[in-house]
Amino acid sequence: MSKNHFVLTGLEARPQCCLHLRYADGQSFDVDLSDLVHSRSFLAPLNDPALFNQAKVGFAGRSVDWIEDALDLASDNLRHLAIEQAGGIGHERIWTWLHETGLTLEQAAEALGISRRMLIYYRDGEKPIPRAIWLACLGWEAVRPLGKQLPLHAPTAREYAALHPA
């Protein structure tokens, strides 16, 4: 599966654990890794600016490497993080929503009122996820319709708890 929008074509290490990333689809993103570096022990070596500045595009543009085969981050995860940090909705949210709901692609597309193909574009990061689609995912999660009939209102906290016993 070739997803050129996840292929890095260039990067620049910036101060305070930030990267500027360029992807094969022409998009560029800035991503701040400082929270990850401080909260994940395996990334702690990146606190050293000399090491952080050694960041380079990994094999086939699929990662950012600092220490080959020992310290790297995947290009798709970095793109997701950069989109989220910029206030967008990263593709991994759709993956997680599908997993947590147990819906098939067909069921999910029908629930959201979009085509299966469009849902795949969103899930695979090929197209940006519109805010309305993510809100529809959250709304579906809140009401969990049981059939084809959509509810007329969102449940109160009490109604939701009664519908979804722990």
GUDREN-221443 format. One record per residue (C-alpha): x, z, y; residue in one letter. Coordinates in Angstrom, 2 decimals. Example, Ala and Ser with C-alpha at 12.3 -4.5 7.8 and 13.67 -1.06 7.14 Angstrom:
x: 12.30 z: 7.80 y: -4.50 residuo: A
x: 13.67 z: 7.14 y: -1.06 residuo: S
This chain:
x: 0.00 z: 0.00 y: 0.00 residuo: M
x: 1.57 z: -1.09 y: 3.27 residuo: S
x: 0.55 z: 0.91 y: 6.31 residuo: K
x: 2.77 z: -0.39 y: 9.09 residuo: N
x: 1.17 z: 1.98 y: 11.56 residuo: H
x: 3.08 z: 4.75 y: 9.74 residuo: F
x: 6.42 z: 2.91 y: 9.79 residuo: V
x: 8.84 z: 4.25 y: 12.39 residuo: L
x: 10.87 z: 1.68 y: 14.29 residuo: T
x: 12.67 z: 4.10 y: 16.55 residuo: G
x: 12.89 z: 7.65 y: 17.77 residuo: L
x: 14.52 z: 9.76 y: 20.39 residuo: E
x: 15.26 z: 13.47 y: 20.07 residuo: A
x: 14.33 z: 15.36 y: 23.21 residuo: R
x: 14.95 z: 18.95 y: 24.36 residuo: P
x: 13.01 z: 21.90 y: 22.92 residuo: Q
x: 12.34 z: 20.35 y: 19.50 residuo: C
x: 10.46 z: 17.34 y: 20.80 residuo: C
x: 10.61 z: 13.78 y: 19.50 residuo: L
x: 9.56 z: 10.48 y: 21.00 residuo: H
x: 8.41 z: 8.24 y: 18.13 residuo: L
x: 7.90 z: 4.46 y: 18.07 residuo: R
x: 5.87 z: 2.86 y: 15.28 residuo: Y
x: 5.71 z: -0.69 y: 13.91 residuo: A
x: 2.21 z: -1.20 y: 15.34 residuo: D
x: 3.66 z: -0.84 y: 18.85 residuo: G
x: 2.33 z: 2.67 y: 19.45 residuo: Q
x: 4.57 z: 5.42 y: 20.81 residuo: S
x: 3.96 z: 9.15 y: 20.62 residuo: F
x: 5.58 z: 12.35 y: 21.77 residuo: D
x: 5.43 z: 15.23 y: 19.33 residuo: V
x: 6.42 z: 18.84 y: 19.92 residuo: D
x: 7.83 z: 20.40 y: 16.76 residuo: L
x: 8.74 z: 23.76 y: 18.29 residuo: S
x: 5.82 z: 25.66 y: 16.71 residuo: D
x: 6.60 z: 24.22 y: 13.27 residuo: L
x: 10.31 z: 24.88 y: 13.61 residuo: V
x: 9.65 z: 28.50 y: 14.52 residuo: H
x: 6.97 z: 29.12 y: 11.89 residuo: S
x: 8.38 z: 27.34 y: 8.81 residuo: R
x: 11.54 z: 28.78 y: 7.31 residuo: S
x: 12.65 z: 25.45 y: 5.82 residuo: F
x: 12.68 z: 23.97 y: 9.35 residuo: L
x: 14.60 z: 26.88 y: 10.89 residuo: A
x: 17.89 z: 24.92 y: 10.93 residuo: P
x: 16.29 z: 22.62 y: 13.53 residuo: L
x: 16.52 z: 25.48 y: 16.04 residuo: N
x: 20.11 z: 24.30 y: 16.44 residuo: D
x: 19.95 z: 21.62 y: 19.16 residuo: P
x: 23.05 z: 19.90 y: 17.76 residuo: A
x: 21.29 z: 19.38 y: 14.41 residuo: L
x: 17.91 z: 18.52 y: 15.97 residuo: F
x: 19.57 z: 15.81 y: 18.08 residuo: N
x: 20.85 z: 14.15 y: 14.88 residuo: Q
x: 17.31 z: 13.01 y: 14.04 residuo: A
x: 17.21 z: 9.48 y: 12.69 residuo: K
x: 14.68 z: 7.13 y: 11.14 residuo: V
x: 14.65 z: 7.66 y: 7.39 residuo: G
x: 14.38 z: 5.20 y: 4.52 residuo: F
x: 11.98 z: 2.31 y: 5.22 residuo: A
x: 10.85 z: 4.06 y: 8.40 residuo: G
x: 8.74 z: 6.53 y: 6.43 residuo: R
x: 10.38 z: 9.71 y: 7.70 residuo: S
x: 12.50 z: 11.37 y: 10.32 residuo: V
x: 15.66 z: 12.65 y: 8.63 residuo: D
x: 18.08 z: 15.30 y: 9.76 residuo: W
x: 19.87 z: 16.05 y: 6.48 residuo: I
x: 19.40 z: 13.30 y: 3.90 residuo: E
x: 17.33 z: 14.42 y: 0.90 residuo: D
x: 17.22 z: 17.97 y: 2.29 residuo: A
x: 15.53 z: 18.09 y: 5.70 residuo: L
x: 13.01 z: 15.49 y: 6.78 residuo: D
x: 9.42 z: 15.07 y: 7.94 residuo: L
x: 7.09 z: 12.24 y: 6.94 residuo: A
x: 6.20 z: 9.66 y: 9.57 residuo: S
x: 2.45 z: 9.79 y: 8.81 residuo: D
x: 2.35 z: 13.56 y: 9.25 residuo: N
x: 4.27 z: 13.29 y: 12.52 residuo: L
x: 1.84 z: 10.68 y: 13.82 residuo: R
x: -1.13 z: 12.88 y: 12.87 residuo: H
x: 0.46 z: 15.86 y: 14.66 residuo: L
x: 1.25 z: 13.79 y: 17.76 residuo: A
x: -2.34 z: 12.50 y: 17.95 residuo: I
x: -3.72 z: 16.02 y: 17.56 residuo: E
x: -1.36 z: 17.39 y: 20.22 residuo: Q
x: -2.51 z: 14.65 y: 22.61 residuo: A
x: -6.14 z: 15.76 y: 22.12 residuo: G
x: -7.12 z: 13.07 y: 19.62 residuo: G
x: -8.40 z: 13.41 y: 16.08 residuo: I
x: -5.78 z: 12.79 y: 13.42 residuo: G
x: -6.58 z: 10.87 y: 10.24 residuo: H
x: -5.84 z: 13.85 y: 8.01 residuo: E
x: -9.03 z: 15.52 y: 9.24 residuo: R
x: -11.08 z: 12.82 y: 7.48 residuo: I
x: -9.05 z: 13.27 y: 4.28 residuo: W
x: -9.69 z: 17.02 y: 4.40 residuo: T
x: -13.39 z: 16.61 y: 5.22 residuo: W
x: -13.89 z: 14.23 y: 2.30 residuo: L
x: -12.06 z: 16.59 y: -0.05 residuo: H
x: -13.94 z: 19.70 y: 1.10 residuo: E
x: -17.37 z: 18.08 y: 0.99 residuo: T
x: -16.83 z: 16.31 y: -2.32 residuo: G
x: -18.51 z: 13.20 y: -0.93 residuo: L
x: -17.56 z: 9.77 y: -2.19 residuo: T
x: -16.59 z: 7.17 y: 0.39 residuo: L
x: -20.02 z: 5.57 y: -0.02 residuo: E
x: -21.87 z: 8.87 y: 0.43 residuo: Q
x: -19.75 z: 9.87 y: 3.41 residuo: A
x: -20.14 z: 6.49 y: 5.13 residuo: A
x: -23.90 z: 6.66 y: 4.66 residuo: E
x: -24.01 z: 10.24 y: 5.95 residuo: A
x: -22.08 z: 9.22 y: 9.07 residuo: L
x: -24.01 z: 5.99 y: 9.61 residuo: G
x: -20.94 z: 3.77 y: 9.39 residuo: I
x: -19.61 z: 1.24 y: 6.92 residuo: S
x: -17.41 z: 2.27 y: 4.01 residuo: R
x: -14.68 z: -0.01 y: 5.40 residuo: R
x: -14.75 z: 1.71 y: 8.81 residuo: M
x: -14.50 z: 5.12 y: 7.15 residuo: L
x: -11.44 z: 3.89 y: 5.24 residuo: I
x: -9.89 z: 2.69 y: 8.52 residuo: Y
x: -10.37 z: 6.17 y: 9.97 residuo: Y
x: -9.19 z: 7.97 y: 6.83 residuo: R
x: -6.08 z: 5.84 y: 6.55 residuo: D
x: -5.18 z: 6.14 y: 10.23 residuo: G
x: -5.63 z: 2.41 y: 10.85 residuo: E
x: -8.13 z: 3.02 y: 13.65 residuo: K
x: -8.51 z: 6.02 y: 15.95 residuo: P
x: -11.32 z: 8.36 y: 14.99 residuo: I
x: -13.95 z: 8.46 y: 17.73 residuo: P
x: -14.96 z: 11.92 y: 18.87 residuo: R
x: -18.58 z: 11.15 y: 17.93 residuo: A
x: -17.57 z: 10.48 y: 14.31 residuo: I
x: -15.68 z: 13.76 y: 14.05 residuo: W
x: -18.60 z: 15.61 y: 15.61 residuo: L
x: -20.87 z: 13.93 y: 13.04 residuo: A
x: -18.57 z: 15.23 y: 10.27 residuo: C
x: -18.83 z: 18.73 y: 11.69 residuo: L
x: -22.59 z: 18.39 y: 12.07 residuo: G
x: -22.96 z: 17.22 y: 8.50 residuo: W
x: -20.91 z: 20.21 y: 7.41 residuo: E
x: -23.18 z: 22.53 y: 9.40 residuo: A
x: -26.46 z: 21.27 y: 7.95 residuo: V
x: -25.38 z: 19.87 y: 4.56 residuo: R
x: -28.41 z: 17.62 y: 4.07 residuo: P
x: -29.63 z: 17.61 y: 0.48 residuo: L
x: -31.42 z: 14.28 y: 0.49 residuo: G
x: -31.92 z: 11.25 y: 2.68 residuo: K
x: -33.92 z: 13.26 y: 5.22 residuo: Q
x: -31.83 z: 14.61 y: 8.06 residuo: L
x: -32.81 z: 18.01 y: 9.42 residuo: P
x: -34.51 z: 18.16 y: 12.78 residuo: L
x: -32.27 z: 20.95 y: 14.09 residuo: H
x: -29.01 z: 22.67 y: 13.31 residuo: A
x: -29.52 z: 25.93 y: 11.44 residuo: P
x: -28.99 z: 29.28 y: 13.08 residuo: T
x: -26.19 z: 31.42 y: 11.71 residuo: A
x: -28.74 z: 33.34 y: 9.62 residuo: R
x: -30.32 z: 30.15 y: 8.24 residuo: E
x: -26.89 z: 28.71 y: 7.45 residuo: Y
x: -25.89 z: 31.87 y: 5.59 residuo: A
x: -29.13 z: 31.76 y: 3.57 residuo: A
x: -28.47 z: 28.12 y: 2.63 residuo: L
x: -24.85 z: 28.75 y: 1.67 residuo: H
x: -24.52 z: 32.11 y: -0.10 residuo: P
x: -20.94 z: 33.24 y: -0.58 residuo: A
